[in-house]
Amino acid sequence: MPGYELIGKEERNAVNELFDDGGILFAHGFDSMRNNRYHVREFEEQFADYLGVKYAQAVSSGTAALKISLIALGIKRGDEVITQAFTFVATAEAILDIGAKPVFVNINETLNMDPDELENAITEKTKAIIPVHMLGVATEQDKIHAIAKKHNLPVLDDACESLGAEWGNEKLGTQSDISAWSFDAGKTIIAGEGGMITTNDRELYMLAREYHDHGHMGNEKLPRGRDTHRIHGFNYRMTEIQAVIAKVQLKKLDYIVKQNRENYSILESALSEINGLKFRKIPNQCKPLCDTLIIQLGSKNITKKLVERFAAEGIGTKNVPDAIEWHFAKYWDHMCDGLGLTHDELVTQLKPSNEIIERCVALPIMVKVSDDAMNKKAASIASLIKTVF
Ligand SMILES: Cc1ncc(COP(=O)(O)O)c(C=O)c1O
């Protein structure tokens, strides 16, 4: 699962080297004191190379990456932005924070945005779509992109939970106009906090870069203190400490994904023999990150019983149901004003998602576990599931 399992001496050494090199913790300036090292910039280049995209802008968090991307896309107060009902609260917060209105569409058996619902939710106020590749699995991108194209709407991928997954021959999260990534403490690679915006569009990149840094245009002919500006901005910069850690974690990413996939397949094959148990539907072109395996049971009651048995045996879940209040819009009454809905309207609108989510259990897949231990864990999860059927 996440990079936090692998935080160790390599990350510590990288921080020590940063201090040995002059201890400049700021991404810009101090040119004569930093031994010519610009770690945030290096991380951006390496991240863009990993994904195969032209531009990457590091920022302070995934939430900031979403907000800045919306600003770069020109989303304004009063606009509507469509996203999915099952996501982390940050997706909606980023929309609300710029005065726009989040519109939640229901999920389908992929546990991501239902493309049919998406098309029905589009109005003349809709200005962007944010599909969220939740827990390492792609949205039905081909369908979503076809709808976006038909209505001439930009797509911002919330790829915060899917670093390492693939879509056909490409990395997932590189197919849309612009994408947001997170390196918070629970993600595939971590920097404590941190985020990234990626795109192949130079103007979107420049707007994101300027906004995240008080409007600085980064004019190379001028010292930073004389830099030019065209839009107002804010401070969402990443620090050099975050960047040195993230660079080390990026080197571990292929290993993390490989381990995820091996351990996932051990669990999947142990559970696949259980009659009546279903797995989350994965779109054909998607090769998931495999940091989570989601099972679907027959009813809410059976699911509840299983979760209780898991808890009694010390087997945890991931987001569903353990942190569902932060990942399912049905619970976000505190946003009702911004959504333009009452609590009852919100709950009624999201009933189809609720019916799917209350039958699901998300099982985390760990990286640092031996085959032997994984086989034993898979067998004990399988036998617990059998007790509720
Ligand atoms: C789907 C999704 N979007 C956005 C975020 C926000 O990322 P951050 O915690 O880096 O602000 C997260 C983090 O949990 C997430 O899971």
The ligand as an SDF file (V2000), in Angstrom:
LIG
                    3D

 16 16  0  0  0  0  0  0  0  0999 V2000
   -9.2220   11.3640   -3.8870 C   0  0  0  0  0  0  0  0  0  0  0  0
   -8.4270   12.3800   -3.1460 C   0  0  0  0  0  0  0  0  0  0  0  0
   -8.4260   13.6510   -3.5700 N   0  0  0  0  0  0  0  0  0  0  0  0
   -7.7240   14.6090   -2.9390 C   0  0  0  0  0  0  0  0  0  0  0  0
   -6.9900   14.3280   -1.8110 C   0  0  0  0  0  0  0  0  0  0  0  0
   -6.2750   15.4480   -1.1040 C   0  0  0  0  0  0  0  0  0  0  0  0
   -4.9020   15.2510   -1.0140 O   0  0  0  0  0  0  0  0  0  0  0  0
   -4.0660   15.9500    0.1760 P   0  0  0  0  0  0  0  0  0  0  0  0
   -4.3210   15.1710    1.4160 O   0  0  0  0  0  0  0  0  0  0  0  0
   -2.6560   15.8520   -0.2940 O   0  0  0  0  0  0  0  0  0  0  0  0
   -4.5270   17.3580    0.2690 O   0  0  0  0  0  0  0  0  0  0  0  0
   -6.9600   13.0260   -1.3130 C   0  0  0  0  0  0  0  0  0  0  0  0
   -6.2160   12.6910   -0.0760 C   0  0  0  0  0  0  0  0  0  0  0  0
   -6.6310   11.9300    0.7550 O   0  0  0  0  0  0  0  0  0  0  0  0
   -7.7040   12.0260   -1.9960 C   0  0  0  0  0  0  0  0  0  0  0  0
   -7.7210   10.7660   -1.5470 O   0  0  0  0  0  0  0  0  0  0  0  0
  1  2  1  0
  2  3  1  0
  2 15  2  0
  3  4  2  0
  4  5  1  0
  5  6  1  0
  5 12  2  0
  6  7  1  0
  7  8  1  0
  8  9  2  0
  8 10  1  0
  8 11  1  0
 12 13  1  0
 12 15  1  0
 13 14  2  0
 15 16  1  0
M  END
$$$$
